Structure formats: structure tokens, C-alpha cells
């Protein structure tokens, strides 16, 4: 798929294995995926990348 047509998803997940597996799955169906492990990282990535189309966030990110 052409890079300009790929939608970007920000995936916020504090469990590393779940985050990596989900990222690989989404990439396999054509999405560009950015991964953040907490809310602070997510906000930083949103500020750095205007191409983010969707944020998928874990409901329970634990403490902090």
C-alpha cells in the first residue's frame, strides 16, 4: 500500500507483549502504528505527529 494512503494509529498499551502483538497485527493489514506505553508518551507522540488518525487506548493503564 502506498505510504501516503496509509492511516496512522496511535496504540497506547502498558503491557509490552500485547502492544507489540497488536502493533504487528495492525501493520499486517496496512496501518502505520505508533506505540506508547503511557499517557505522557501518547501526548508527546500526538504533538509530534499530525498524521495520527485514531488513538486506541488501553482502558486501564495502571498507576501514574
PyMOL Python script that loads the backbone (N, CA, C, O; Angstrom):
from pymol import cmd

cmd.read_pdbstr("""\
ATOM      1  N   UNK A   1       0.847  -1.164   0.000  1.00  0.00           N
ATOM      2  CA  UNK A   1       0.000   0.000   0.000  1.00  0.00           C
ATOM      3  C   UNK A   1       0.899   1.236   0.000  1.00  0.00           C
ATOM      4  O   UNK A   1       1.919   1.260   0.689  1.00  0.00           O
ATOM      5  N   UNK A   2       0.539   2.224  -0.741  1.00  0.00           N
ATOM      6  CA  UNK A   2       1.312   3.447  -0.830  1.00  0.00           C
ATOM      7  C   UNK A   2       1.328   4.166   0.520  1.00  0.00           C
ATOM      8  O   UNK A   2       0.296   4.272   1.181  1.00  0.00           O
ATOM      9  N   UNK A   3       2.508   4.661   0.930  1.00  0.00           N
ATOM     10  CA  UNK A   3       2.675   5.259   2.247  1.00  0.00           C
ATOM     11  C   UNK A   3       1.725   6.438   2.489  1.00  0.00           C
ATOM     12  O   UNK A   3       1.263   6.632   3.613  1.00  0.00           O
ATOM     13  N   UNK A   4       1.433   7.214   1.464  1.00  0.00           N
ATOM     14  CA  UNK A   4       0.573   8.377   1.649  1.00  0.00           C
ATOM     15  C   UNK A   4      -0.883   7.985   1.897  1.00  0.00           C
ATOM     16  O   UNK A   4      -1.655   8.795   2.410  1.00  0.00           O
ATOM     17  N   UNK A   5      -1.269   6.775   1.547  1.00  0.00           N
ATOM     18  CA  UNK A   5      -2.642   6.312   1.752  1.00  0.00           C
ATOM     19  C   UNK A   5      -2.822   5.596   3.088  1.00  0.00           C
ATOM     20  O   UNK A   5      -3.950   5.372   3.525  1.00  0.00           O
ATOM     21  N   UNK A   6      -1.720   5.238   3.734  1.00  0.00           N
ATOM     22  CA  UNK A   6      -1.802   4.505   4.995  1.00  0.00           C
ATOM     23  C   UNK A   6      -2.257   5.420   6.115  1.00  0.00           C
ATOM     24  O   UNK A   6      -1.736   6.525   6.271  1.00  0.00           O
ATOM     25  N   UNK A   7      -3.208   4.974   6.879  1.00  0.00           N
ATOM     26  CA  UNK A   7      -3.677   5.707   8.045  1.00  0.00           C
ATOM     27  C   UNK A   7      -2.771   5.369   9.235  1.00  0.00           C
ATOM     28  O   UNK A   7      -2.253   4.258   9.341  1.00  0.00           O
ATOM     29  N   UNK A   8      -2.593   6.339  10.118  1.00  0.00           N
ATOM     30  CA  UNK A   8      -1.738   6.156  11.287  1.00  0.00           C
ATOM     31  C   UNK A   8      -2.587   5.996  12.536  1.00  0.00           C
ATOM     32  O   UNK A   8      -3.508   6.774  12.789  1.00  0.00           O
ATOM     33  N   UNK A   9      -2.257   4.964  13.315  1.00  0.00           N
ATOM     34  CA  UNK A   9      -2.927   4.682  14.577  1.00  0.00           C
ATOM     35  C   UNK A   9      -1.917   4.839  15.704  1.00  0.00           C
ATOM     36  O   UNK A   9      -0.796   4.338  15.620  1.00  0.00           O
ATOM     37  N   UNK A  10      -2.319   5.535  16.753  1.00  0.00           N
ATOM     38  CA  UNK A  10      -1.516   5.586  17.968  1.00  0.00           C
ATOM     39  C   UNK A  10      -2.098   4.557  18.926  1.00  0.00           C
ATOM     40  O   UNK A  10      -3.253   4.664  19.337  1.00  0.00           O
ATOM     41  N   UNK A  11      -1.304   3.574  19.275  1.00  0.00           N
ATOM     42  CA  UNK A  11      -1.723   2.496  20.171  1.00  0.00           C
ATOM     43  C   UNK A  11      -1.088   2.742  21.541  1.00  0.00           C
ATOM     44  O   UNK A  11       0.137   2.770  21.664  1.00  0.00           O
ATOM     45  N   UNK A  12      -1.917   2.917  22.560  1.00  0.00           N
ATOM     46  CA  UNK A  12      -1.425   3.176  23.914  1.00  0.00           C
ATOM     47  C   UNK A  12      -1.715   1.931  24.754  1.00  0.00           C
ATOM     48  O   UNK A  12      -2.869   1.622  25.049  1.00  0.00           O
ATOM     49  N   UNK A  13      -0.651   1.226  25.131  1.00  0.00           N
ATOM     50  CA  UNK A  13      -0.786  -0.055  25.830  1.00  0.00           C
ATOM     51  C   UNK A  13       0.408  -0.222  26.765  1.00  0.00           C
ATOM     52  O   UNK A  13       1.556  -0.142  26.329  1.00  0.00           O
ATOM     53  N   UNK A  14       0.139  -0.456  28.054  1.00  0.00           N
ATOM     54  CA  UNK A  14       1.218  -0.596  29.022  1.00  0.00           C
ATOM     55  C   UNK A  14       1.781  -2.013  29.125  1.00  0.00           C
ATOM     56  O   UNK A  14       2.836  -2.207  29.730  1.00  0.00           O
ATOM     57  N   UNK A  15       1.120  -2.979  28.565  1.00  0.00           N
ATOM     58  CA  UNK A  15       1.631  -4.358  28.535  1.00  0.00           C
ATOM     59  C   UNK A  15       2.422  -4.546  27.246  1.00  0.00           C
ATOM     60  O   UNK A  15       1.849  -4.561  26.156  1.00  0.00           O
ATOM     61  N   UNK A  16       3.729  -4.687  27.371  1.00  0.00           N
ATOM     62  CA  UNK A  16       4.624  -4.713  26.208  1.00  0.00           C
ATOM     63  C   UNK A  16       4.244  -5.797  25.191  1.00  0.00           C
ATOM     64  O   UNK A  16       4.187  -5.517  23.993  1.00  0.00           O
ATOM     65  N   UNK A  17       3.987  -7.011  25.640  1.00  0.00           N
ATOM     66  CA  UNK A  17       3.677  -8.102  24.704  1.00  0.00           C
ATOM     67  C   UNK A  17       2.380  -7.852  23.942  1.00  0.00           C
ATOM     68  O   UNK A  17       2.297  -8.126  22.745  1.00  0.00           O
ATOM     69  N   UNK A  18       1.378  -7.337  24.630  1.00  0.00           N
ATOM     70  CA  UNK A  18       0.109  -7.027  23.974  1.00  0.00           C
ATOM     71  C   UNK A  18       0.311  -5.897  22.973  1.00  0.00           C
ATOM     72  O   UNK A  18      -0.217  -5.948  21.862  1.00  0.00           O
ATOM     73  N   UNK A  19       1.071  -4.880  23.362  1.00  0.00           N
ATOM     74  CA  UNK A  19       1.346  -3.755  22.474  1.00  0.00           C
ATOM     75  C   UNK A  19       2.061  -4.176  21.204  1.00  0.00           C
ATOM     76  O   UNK A  19       1.682  -3.773  20.104  1.00  0.00           O
ATOM     77  N   UNK A  20       3.098  -4.990  21.359  1.00  0.00           N
ATOM     78  CA  UNK A  20       3.874  -5.441  20.198  1.00  0.00           C
ATOM     79  C   UNK A  20       3.023  -6.326  19.289  1.00  0.00           C
ATOM     80  O   UNK A  20       3.052  -6.166  18.069  1.00  0.00           O
ATOM     81  N   UNK A  21       2.270  -7.255  19.870  1.00  0.00           N
ATOM     82  CA  UNK A  21       1.424  -8.143  19.069  1.00  0.00           C
ATOM     83  C   UNK A  21       0.341  -7.361  18.327  1.00  0.00           C
ATOM     84  O   UNK A  21       0.072  -7.624  17.155  1.00  0.00           O
ATOM     85  N   UNK A  22      -0.269  -6.412  19.005  1.00  0.00           N
ATOM     86  CA  UNK A  22      -1.317  -5.597  18.376  1.00  0.00           C
ATOM     87  C   UNK A  22      -0.736  -4.732  17.263  1.00  0.00           C
ATOM     88  O   UNK A  22      -1.343  -4.582  16.203  1.00  0.00           O
ATOM     89  N   UNK A  23       0.432  -4.170  17.507  1.00  0.00           N
ATOM     90  CA  UNK A  23       1.104  -3.338  16.507  1.00  0.00           C
ATOM     91  C   UNK A  23       1.397  -4.152  15.242  1.00  0.00           C
ATOM     92  O   UNK A  23       1.125  -3.704  14.128  1.00  0.00           O
ATOM     93  N   UNK A  24       1.950  -5.339  15.429  1.00  0.00           N
ATOM     94  CA  UNK A  24       2.258  -6.198  14.274  1.00  0.00           C
ATOM     95  C   UNK A  24       1.003  -6.561  13.497  1.00  0.00           C
ATOM     96  O   UNK A  24       1.011  -6.567  12.266  1.00  0.00           O
ATOM     97  N   UNK A  25      -0.068  -6.863  14.207  1.00  0.00           N
ATOM     98  CA  UNK A  25      -1.328  -7.234  13.544  1.00  0.00           C
ATOM     99  C   UNK A  25      -1.881  -6.060  12.741  1.00  0.00           C
ATOM    100  O   UNK A  25      -2.282  -6.233  11.590  1.00  0.00           O
ATOM    101  N   UNK A  26      -1.907  -4.887  13.328  1.00  0.00           N
ATOM    102  CA  UNK A  26      -2.416  -3.709  12.620  1.00  0.00           C
ATOM    103  C   UNK A  26      -1.545  -3.363  11.414  1.00  0.00           C
ATOM    104  O   UNK A  26      -2.062  -2.977  10.365  1.00  0.00           O
ATOM    105  N   UNK A  27      -0.230  -3.498  11.559  1.00  0.00           N
ATOM    106  CA  UNK A  27       0.673  -3.238  10.435  1.00  0.00           C
ATOM    107  C   UNK A  27       0.468  -4.249   9.316  1.00  0.00           C
ATOM    108  O   UNK A  27       0.597  -3.913   8.139  1.00  0.00           O
ATOM    109  N   UNK A  28       0.149  -5.489   9.683  1.00  0.00           N
ATOM    110  CA  UNK A  28      -0.041  -6.531   8.666  1.00  0.00           C
ATOM    111  C   UNK A  28      -1.261  -6.272   7.787  1.00  0.00           C
ATOM    112  O   UNK A  28      -1.358  -6.802   6.681  1.00  0.00           O
ATOM    113  N   UNK A  29      -2.200  -5.450   8.284  1.00  0.00           N
ATOM    114  CA  UNK A  29      -3.371  -5.127   7.466  1.00  0.00           C
ATOM    115  C   UNK A  29      -3.296  -3.711   6.897  1.00  0.00           C
ATOM    116  O   UNK A  29      -4.288  -3.165   6.413  1.00  0.00           O
ATOM    117  N   UNK A  30      -2.085  -3.123   6.968  1.00  0.00           N
ATOM    118  CA  UNK A  30      -1.836  -1.896   6.226  1.00  0.00           C
ATOM    119  C   UNK A  30      -1.781  -0.590   6.977  1.00  0.00           C
ATOM    120  O   UNK A  30      -1.669   0.467   6.356  1.00  0.00           O
ATOM    121  N   UNK A  31      -1.856  -0.626   8.302  1.00  0.00           N
ATOM    122  CA  UNK A  31      -1.797   0.613   9.068  1.00  0.00           C
ATOM    123  C   UNK A  31      -0.369   0.938   9.477  1.00  0.00           C
ATOM    124  O   UNK A  31       0.466   0.049   9.642  1.00  0.00           O
ATOM    125  N   UNK A  32      -0.105   2.226   9.637  1.00  0.00           N
ATOM    126  CA  UNK A  32       1.136   2.690  10.258  1.00  0.00           C
ATOM    127  C   UNK A  32       0.791   2.829  11.733  1.00  0.00           C
ATOM    128  O   UNK A  32      -0.204   3.469  12.073  1.00  0.00           O
ATOM    129  N   UNK A  33       1.599   2.238  12.620  1.00  0.00           N
ATOM    130  CA  UNK A  33       1.263   2.209  14.036  1.00  0.00           C
ATOM    131  C   UNK A  33       2.390   2.803  14.872  1.00  0.00           C
ATOM    132  O   UNK A  33       3.554   2.423  14.744  1.00  0.00           O
ATOM    133  N   UNK A  34       2.010   3.745  15.731  1.00  0.00           N
ATOM    134  CA  UNK A  34       2.918   4.290  16.734  1.00  0.00           C
ATOM    135  C   UNK A  34       2.510   3.687  18.061  1.00  0.00           C
ATOM    136  O   UNK A  34       1.321   3.518  18.329  1.00  0.00           O
ATOM    137  N   UNK A  35       3.487   3.362  18.896  1.00  0.00           N
ATOM    138  CA  UNK A  35       3.203   2.693  20.162  1.00  0.00           C
ATOM    139  C   UNK A  35       3.657   3.574  21.322  1.00  0.00           C
ATOM    140  O   UNK A  35       4.776   4.088  21.319  1.00  0.00           O
ATOM    141  N   UNK A  36       2.794   3.743  22.300  1.00  0.00           N
ATOM    142  CA  UNK A  36       3.113   4.462  23.534  1.00  0.00           C
ATOM    143  C   UNK A  36       2.725   3.581  24.709  1.00  0.00           C
ATOM    144  O   UNK A  36       1.736   2.850  24.649  1.00  0.00           O
ATOM    145  N   UNK A  37       3.521   3.654  25.792  1.00  0.00           N
ATOM    146  CA  UNK A  37       3.235   2.793  26.939  1.00  0.00           C
ATOM    147  C   UNK A  37       2.507   3.507  28.069  1.00  0.00           C
ATOM    148  O   UNK A  37       2.112   2.873  29.047  1.00  0.00           O
ATOM    149  N   UNK A  38       2.323   4.829  27.946  1.00  0.00           N
ATOM    150  CA  UNK A  38       1.561   5.558  28.963  1.00  0.00           C
ATOM    151  C   UNK A  38       0.992   6.846  28.369  1.00  0.00           C
ATOM    152  O   UNK A  38       1.292   7.210  27.232  1.00  0.00           O
ATOM    153  N   UNK A  39       0.167   7.527  29.163  1.00  0.00           N
ATOM    154  CA  UNK A  39      -0.499   8.734  28.690  1.00  0.00           C
ATOM    155  C   UNK A  39       0.464   9.848  28.322  1.00  0.00           C
ATOM    156  O   UNK A  39       0.228  10.573  27.356  1.00  0.00           O
ATOM    157  N   UNK A  40       1.550   9.995  29.080  1.00  0.00           N
ATOM    158  CA  UNK A  40       2.534  11.022  28.789  1.00  0.00           C
ATOM    159  C   UNK A  40       3.189  10.824  27.437  1.00  0.00           C
ATOM    160  O   UNK A  40       3.332  11.770  26.662  1.00  0.00           O
ATOM    161  N   UNK A  41       3.589   9.587  27.152  1.00  0.00           N
ATOM    162  CA  UNK A  41       4.174   9.272  25.842  1.00  0.00           C
ATOM    163  C   UNK A  41       3.156   9.503  24.734  1.00  0.00           C
ATOM    164  O   UNK A  41       3.502   9.995  23.660  1.00  0.00           O
ATOM    165  N   UNK A  42       1.910   9.151  24.994  1.00  0.00           N
ATOM    166  CA  UNK A  42       0.860   9.327  23.991  1.00  0.00           C
ATOM    167  C   UNK A  42       0.700  10.800  23.639  1.00  0.00           C
ATOM    168  O   UNK A  42       0.619  11.151  22.462  1.00  0.00           O
ATOM    169  N   UNK A  43       0.653  11.663  24.650  1.00  0.00           N
ATOM    170  CA  UNK A  43       0.525  13.095  24.399  1.00  0.00           C
ATOM    171  C   UNK A  43       1.721  13.642  23.618  1.00  0.00           C
ATOM    172  O   UNK A  43       1.561  14.490  22.741  1.00  0.00           O
ATOM    173  N   UNK A  44       2.902  13.158  23.938  1.00  0.00           N
ATOM    174  CA  UNK A  44       4.104  13.583  23.224  1.00  0.00           C
ATOM    175  C   UNK A  44       4.014  13.190  21.753  1.00  0.00           C
ATOM    176  O   UNK A  44       4.310  14.005  20.879  1.00  0.00           O
ATOM    177  N   UNK A  45       3.612  11.962  21.468  1.00  0.00           N
ATOM    178  CA  UNK A  45       3.519  11.487  20.090  1.00  0.00           C
ATOM    179  C   UNK A  45       2.442  12.234  19.308  1.00  0.00           C
ATOM    180  O   UNK A  45       2.620  12.510  18.122  1.00  0.00           O
ATOM    181  N   UNK A  46       1.329  12.563  19.960  1.00  0.00           N
ATOM    182  CA  UNK A  46       0.277  13.330  19.298  1.00  0.00           C
ATOM    183  C   UNK A  46       0.806  14.708  18.905  1.00  0.00           C
ATOM    184  O   UNK A  46       0.486  15.218  17.832  1.00  0.00           O
ATOM    185  N   UNK A  47       1.616  15.307  19.778  1.00  0.00           N
ATOM    186  CA  UNK A  47       2.204  16.604  19.484  1.00  0.00           C
ATOM    187  C   UNK A  47       3.237  16.568  18.377  1.00  0.00           C
ATOM    188  O   UNK A  47       3.446  17.566  17.689  1.00  0.00           O
ATOM    189  N   UNK A  48       3.885  15.428  18.199  1.00  0.00           N
ATOM    190  CA  UNK A  48       4.952  15.286  17.205  1.00  0.00           C
ATOM    191  C   UNK A  48       4.455  14.834  15.835  1.00  0.00           C
ATOM    192  O   UNK A  48       5.126  15.080  14.832  1.00  0.00           O
ATOM    193  N   UNK A  49       3.309  14.186  15.768  1.00  0.00           N
ATOM    194  CA  UNK A  49       2.863  13.574  14.517  1.00  0.00           C
ATOM    195  C   UNK A  49       1.425  13.977  14.189  1.00  0.00           C
ATOM    196  O   UNK A  49       0.478  13.484  14.803  1.00  0.00           O
ATOM    197  N   UNK A  50       1.273  14.866  13.229  1.00  0.00           N
ATOM    198  CA  UNK A  50      -0.057  15.359  12.844  1.00  0.00           C
ATOM    199  C   UNK A  50      -0.827  14.361  11.984  1.00  0.00           C
ATOM    200  O   UNK A  50      -1.989  14.600  11.654  1.00  0.00           O
ATOM    201  N   UNK A  51      -0.205  13.262  11.622  1.00  0.00           N
ATOM    202  CA  UNK A  51      -0.843  12.275  10.749  1.00  0.00           C
ATOM    203  C   UNK A  51      -1.655  11.226  11.504  1.00  0.00           C
ATOM    204  O   UNK A  51      -2.247  10.349  10.876  1.00  0.00           O
ATOM    205  N   UNK A  52      -1.699  11.294  12.831  1.00  0.00           N
ATOM    206  CA  UNK A  52      -2.439  10.305  13.624  1.00  0.00           C
ATOM    207  C   UNK A  52      -3.930  10.454  13.352  1.00  0.00           C
ATOM    208  O   UNK A  52      -4.504  11.526  13.546  1.00  0.00           O
ATOM    209  N   UNK A  53      -4.547   9.370  12.903  1.00  0.00           N
ATOM    210  CA  UNK A  53      -5.970   9.366  12.560  1.00  0.00           C
ATOM    211  C   UNK A  53      -6.840   8.794  13.672  1.00  0.00           C
ATOM    212  O   UNK A  53      -8.019   9.132  13.780  1.00  0.00           O
ATOM    213  N   UNK A  54      -6.258   7.927  14.499  1.00  0.00           N
ATOM    214  CA  UNK A  54      -7.039   7.219  15.508  1.00  0.00           C
ATOM    215  C   UNK A  54      -6.143   6.887  16.688  1.00  0.00           C
ATOM    216  O   UNK A  54      -4.976   6.539  16.506  1.00  0.00           O
ATOM    217  N   UNK A  55      -6.682   6.992  17.900  1.00  0.00           N
ATOM    218  CA  UNK A  55      -5.965   6.578  19.102  1.00  0.00           C
ATOM    219  C   UNK A  55      -6.716   5.388  19.700  1.00  0.00           C
ATOM    220  O   UNK A  55      -7.905   5.481  20.003  1.00  0.00           O
ATOM    221  N   UNK A  56      -6.016   4.287  19.865  1.00  0.00           N
ATOM    222  CA  UNK A  56      -6.557   3.106  20.552  1.00  0.00           C
ATOM    223  C   UNK A  56      -5.859   3.038  21.897  1.00  0.00           C
ATOM    224  O   UNK A  56      -4.642   2.862  21.960  1.00  0.00           O
ATOM    225  N   UNK A  57      -6.630   3.177  22.982  1.00  0.00           N
ATOM    226  CA  UNK A  57      -6.016   3.276  24.295  1.00  0.00           C
ATOM    227  C   UNK A  57      -6.554   2.204  25.234  1.00  0.00           C
ATOM    228  O   UNK A  57      -7.759   1.968  25.321  1.00  0.00           O
ATOM    229  N   UNK A  58      -5.639   1.575  25.919  1.00  0.00           N
ATOM    230  CA  UNK A  58      -5.969   0.618  26.972  1.00  0.00           C
ATOM    231  C   UNK A  58      -6.845   1.320  28.009  1.00  0.00           C
ATOM    232  O   UNK A  58      -6.565   2.462  28.372  1.00  0.00           O
ATOM    233  N   UNK A  59      -7.879   0.671  28.483  1.00  0.00           N
ATOM    234  CA  UNK A  59      -8.760   1.270  29.471  1.00  0.00           C
ATOM    235  C   UNK A  59      -8.061   1.420  30.828  1.00  0.00           C
ATOM    236  O   UNK A  59      -8.287   2.405  31.531  1.00  0.00           O
ATOM    237  N   UNK A  60      -7.223   0.461  31.195  1.00  0.00           N
ATOM    238  CA  UNK A  60      -6.528   0.505  32.479  1.00  0.00           C
ATOM    239  C   UNK A  60      -5.022   0.538  32.236  1.00  0.00           C
ATOM    240  O   UNK A  60      -4.403  -0.496  31.984  1.00  0.00           O
ATOM    241  N   UNK A  61      -4.438   1.739  32.314  1.00  0.00           N
ATOM    242  CA  UNK A  61      -3.000   1.883  32.102  1.00  0.00           C
ATOM    243  C   UNK A  61      -2.220   1.757  33.410  1.00  0.00           C
ATOM    244  O   UNK A  61      -1.025   2.051  33.436  1.00  0.00           O
ATOM    245  N   UNK A  62      -2.849   1.340  34.460  1.00  0.00           N
ATOM    246  CA  UNK A  62      -2.166   1.149  35.733  1.00  0.00           C
ATOM    247  C   UNK A  62      -1.920   2.452  36.453  1.00  0.00           C
ATOM    248  O   UNK A  62      -2.560   3.465  36.175  1.00  0.00           O
ATOM    249  N   UNK A  63      -0.987   2.413  37.376  1.00  0.00           N
ATOM    250  CA  UNK A  63      -0.679   3.590  38.200  1.00  0.00           C
ATOM    251  C   UNK A  63       0.050   4.639  37.382  1.00  0.00           C
ATOM    252  O   UNK A  63       0.822   4.313  36.481  1.00  0.00           O
ATOM    253  N   UNK A  64      -0.198   5.887  37.698  1.00  0.00           N
ATOM    254  CA  UNK A  64       0.514   7.003  37.065  1.00  0.00           C
ATOM    255  C   UNK A  64      -0.125   7.431  35.801  1.00  0.00           C
ATOM    256  O   UNK A  64       0.356   8.359  35.149  1.00  0.00           O
TER     257      UNK A  64
END
""", "prot")
cmd.dss("prot")
cmd.show_as("cartoon", "prot")
cmd.util.cbc("prot")
cmd.orient("prot")
